[in-house]
Amino acid sequence: MVLLSQGMKEYLLGLEPMQLLILRWRPYY
């Protein structure tokens, strides 16, 4: 479970910049 949680954290950290880009391109949402 610990390895899984670490993987999820890394996955979420990887999505953070993607979400920032989406917010920049789509400020309406």
PyMOL Python script that loads the backbone (N, CA, C, O; Angstrom):
from pymol import cmd

cmd.read_pdbstr("""\
ATOM      1  N   MET A   1       0.850  -1.213   0.000  1.00  0.00           N
ATOM      2  CA  MET A   1       0.000   0.000   0.000  1.00  0.00           C
ATOM      3  C   MET A   1       0.878   1.253   0.000  1.00  0.00           C
ATOM      4  O   MET A   1       0.531   2.252  -0.630  1.00  0.00           O
ATOM      5  N   VAL A   2       2.009   1.204   0.701  1.00  0.00           N
ATOM      6  CA  VAL A   2       2.895   2.378   0.763  1.00  0.00           C
ATOM      7  C   VAL A   2       3.427   2.697  -0.631  1.00  0.00           C
ATOM      8  O   VAL A   2       3.441   3.852  -1.057  1.00  0.00           O
ATOM      9  N   LEU A   3       3.873   1.634  -1.345  1.00  0.00           N
ATOM     10  CA  LEU A   3       4.402   1.860  -2.695  1.00  0.00           C
ATOM     11  C   LEU A   3       3.305   2.423  -3.591  1.00  0.00           C
ATOM     12  O   LEU A   3       3.563   3.289  -4.427  1.00  0.00           O
ATOM     13  N   LEU A   4       2.086   1.930  -3.415  1.00  0.00           N
ATOM     14  CA  LEU A   4       0.970   2.402  -4.235  1.00  0.00           C
ATOM     15  C   LEU A   4       0.700   3.883  -3.944  1.00  0.00           C
ATOM     16  O   LEU A   4       0.487   4.677  -4.860  1.00  0.00           O
ATOM     17  N   SER A   5       0.711   4.239  -2.659  1.00  0.00           N
ATOM     18  CA  SER A   5       0.450   5.635  -2.290  1.00  0.00           C
ATOM     19  C   SER A   5       1.542   6.538  -2.852  1.00  0.00           C
ATOM     20  O   SER A   5       1.256   7.640  -3.321  1.00  0.00           O
ATOM     21  N   GLN A   6       2.790   6.078  -2.807  1.00  0.00           N
ATOM     22  CA  GLN A   6       3.890   6.878  -3.353  1.00  0.00           C
ATOM     23  C   GLN A   6       3.696   7.058  -4.843  1.00  0.00           C
ATOM     24  O   GLN A   6       3.915   8.145  -5.377  1.00  0.00           O
ATOM     25  N   GLY A   7       3.285   5.995  -5.518  1.00  0.00           N
ATOM     26  CA  GLY A   7       3.064   6.076  -6.962  1.00  0.00           C
ATOM     27  C   GLY A   7       1.952   7.065  -7.266  1.00  0.00           C
ATOM     28  O   GLY A   7       2.044   7.840  -8.218  1.00  0.00           O
ATOM     29  N   MET A   8       0.896   7.037  -6.452  1.00  0.00           N
ATOM     30  CA  MET A   8      -0.225   7.960  -6.677  1.00  0.00           C
ATOM     31  C   MET A   8       0.228   9.400  -6.453  1.00  0.00           C
ATOM     32  O   MET A   8      -0.158  10.303  -7.195  1.00  0.00           O
ATOM     33  N   LYS A   9       1.067   9.611  -5.404  1.00  0.00           N
ATOM     34  CA  LYS A   9       1.571  10.962  -5.133  1.00  0.00           C
ATOM     35  C   LYS A   9       2.373  11.461  -6.316  1.00  0.00           C
ATOM     36  O   LYS A   9       2.179  12.590  -6.768  1.00  0.00           O
ATOM     37  N   GLU A  10       3.285  10.620  -6.831  1.00  0.00           N
ATOM     38  CA  GLU A  10       4.100  11.019  -7.985  1.00  0.00           C
ATOM     39  C   GLU A  10       3.202  11.292  -9.181  1.00  0.00           C
ATOM     40  O   GLU A  10       3.441  12.231  -9.940  1.00  0.00           O
ATOM     41  N   TYR A  11       2.161  10.469  -9.353  1.00  0.00           N
ATOM     42  CA  TYR A  11       1.229  10.644 -10.468  1.00  0.00           C
ATOM     43  C   TYR A  11       0.495  11.979 -10.330  1.00  0.00           C
ATOM     44  O   TYR A  11       0.347  12.719 -11.303  1.00  0.00           O
ATOM     45  N   LEU A  12       0.038  12.279  -9.109  1.00  0.00           N
ATOM     46  CA  LEU A  12      -0.666  13.544  -8.880  1.00  0.00           C
ATOM     47  C   LEU A  12       0.282  14.715  -9.081  1.00  0.00           C
ATOM     48  O   LEU A  12      -0.103  15.730  -9.662  1.00  0.00           O
ATOM     49  N   LEU A  13       1.528  14.585  -8.604  1.00  0.00           N
ATOM     50  CA  LEU A  13       2.510  15.659  -8.775  1.00  0.00           C
ATOM     51  C   LEU A  13       2.758  15.887 -10.259  1.00  0.00           C
ATOM     52  O   LEU A  13       2.987  17.019 -10.685  1.00  0.00           O
ATOM     53  N   GLY A  14       2.714  14.821 -11.046  1.00  0.00           N
ATOM     54  CA  GLY A  14       2.931  14.940 -12.482  1.00  0.00           C
ATOM     55  C   GLY A  14       1.743  15.621 -13.145  1.00  0.00           C
ATOM     56  O   GLY A  14       1.891  16.281 -14.173  1.00  0.00           O
ATOM     57  N   LEU A  15       0.547  15.457 -12.545  1.00  0.00           N
ATOM     58  CA  LEU A  15      -0.657  16.063 -13.130  1.00  0.00           C
ATOM     59  C   LEU A  15      -0.793  17.532 -12.751  1.00  0.00           C
ATOM     60  O   LEU A  15      -1.482  18.291 -13.432  1.00  0.00           O
ATOM     61  N   GLU A  16      -0.136  17.936 -11.664  1.00  0.00           N
ATOM     62  CA  GLU A  16      -0.264  19.332 -11.208  1.00  0.00           C
ATOM     63  C   GLU A  16       0.090  20.333 -12.307  1.00  0.00           C
ATOM     64  O   GLU A  16      -0.705  21.234 -12.571  1.00  0.00           O
ATOM     65  N   PRO A  17       1.248  20.213 -12.957  1.00  0.00           N
ATOM     66  CA  PRO A  17       1.590  21.164 -14.027  1.00  0.00           C
ATOM     67  C   PRO A  17       0.601  21.088 -15.182  1.00  0.00           C
ATOM     68  O   PRO A  17       0.315  22.099 -15.824  1.00  0.00           O
ATOM     69  N   MET A  18       0.078  19.897 -15.448  1.00  0.00           N
ATOM     70  CA  MET A  18      -0.905  19.747 -16.525  1.00  0.00           C
ATOM     71  C   MET A  18      -2.161  20.528 -16.164  1.00  0.00           C
ATOM     72  O   MET A  18      -2.736  21.201 -17.020  1.00  0.00           O
ATOM     73  N   GLN A  19      -2.599  20.449 -14.899  1.00  0.00           N
ATOM     74  CA  GLN A  19      -3.798  21.160 -14.466  1.00  0.00           C
ATOM     75  C   GLN A  19      -3.570  22.663 -14.558  1.00  0.00           C
ATOM     76  O   GLN A  19      -4.471  23.413 -14.934  1.00  0.00           O
ATOM     77  N   LEU A  20      -2.346  23.105 -14.209  1.00  0.00           N
ATOM     78  CA  LEU A  20      -2.039  24.535 -14.291  1.00  0.00           C
ATOM     79  C   LEU A  20      -2.151  25.000 -15.732  1.00  0.00           C
ATOM     80  O   LEU A  20      -2.685  26.076 -16.003  1.00  0.00           O
ATOM     81  N   LEU A  21      -1.646  24.190 -16.660  1.00  0.00           N
ATOM     82  CA  LEU A  21      -1.728  24.560 -18.075  1.00  0.00           C
ATOM     83  C   LEU A  21      -3.188  24.622 -18.516  1.00  0.00           C
ATOM     84  O   LEU A  21      -3.579  25.524 -19.257  1.00  0.00           O
ATOM     85  N   ILE A  22      -3.994  23.662 -18.060  1.00  0.00           N
ATOM     86  CA  ILE A  22      -5.417  23.636 -18.427  1.00  0.00           C
ATOM     87  C   ILE A  22      -6.107  24.880 -17.866  1.00  0.00           C
ATOM     88  O   ILE A  22      -6.936  25.492 -18.540  1.00  0.00           O
ATOM     89  N   LEU A  23      -5.759  25.255 -16.617  1.00  0.00           N
ATOM     90  CA  LEU A  23      -6.374  26.443 -16.013  1.00  0.00           C
ATOM     91  C   LEU A  23      -5.985  27.679 -16.811  1.00  0.00           C
ATOM     92  O   LEU A  23      -6.793  28.594 -16.973  1.00  0.00           O
ATOM     93  N   ARG A  24      -4.742  27.713 -17.313  1.00  0.00           N
ATOM     94  CA  ARG A  24      -4.286  28.872 -18.086  1.00  0.00           C
ATOM     95  C   ARG A  24      -5.034  28.958 -19.410  1.00  0.00           C
ATOM     96  O   ARG A  24      -5.460  30.028 -19.845  1.00  0.00           O
ATOM     97  N   TRP A  25      -5.179  27.778 -20.042  1.00  0.00           N
ATOM     98  CA  TRP A  25      -5.831  27.763 -21.355  1.00  0.00           C
ATOM     99  C   TRP A  25      -7.353  27.837 -21.226  1.00  0.00           C
ATOM    100  O   TRP A  25      -8.034  28.318 -22.132  1.00  0.00           O
ATOM    101  N   ARG A  26      -7.885  27.358 -20.097  1.00  0.00           N
ATOM    102  CA  ARG A  26      -9.345  27.374 -19.919  1.00  0.00           C
ATOM    103  C   ARG A  26      -9.717  28.042 -18.600  1.00  0.00           C
ATOM    104  O   ARG A  26     -10.132  27.362 -17.662  1.00  0.00           O
ATOM    105  N   PRO A  27      -9.577  29.352 -18.514  1.00  0.00           N
ATOM    106  CA  PRO A  27      -9.899  30.067 -17.270  1.00  0.00           C
ATOM    107  C   PRO A  27     -11.395  30.077 -16.986  1.00  0.00           C
ATOM    108  O   PRO A  27     -11.820  30.363 -15.866  1.00  0.00           O
ATOM    109  N   TYR A  28     -12.206  29.759 -18.023  1.00  0.00           N
ATOM    110  CA  TYR A  28     -13.652  29.774 -17.835  1.00  0.00           C
ATOM    111  C   TYR A  28     -14.091  28.693 -16.864  1.00  0.00           C
ATOM    112  O   TYR A  28     -15.052  28.866 -16.114  1.00  0.00           O
ATOM    113  N   TYR A  29     -13.365  27.559 -16.886  1.00  0.00           N
ATOM    114  CA  TYR A  29     -13.747  26.477 -15.993  1.00  0.00           C
ATOM    115  C   TYR A  29     -13.060  26.634 -14.646  1.00  0.00           C
ATOM    116  O   TYR A  29     -13.258  25.812 -13.751  1.00  0.00           O
TER     117      TYR A  29
END
""", "prot")
cmd.dss("prot")
cmd.show_as("cartoon", "prot")
cmd.util.cbc("prot")
cmd.orient("prot")
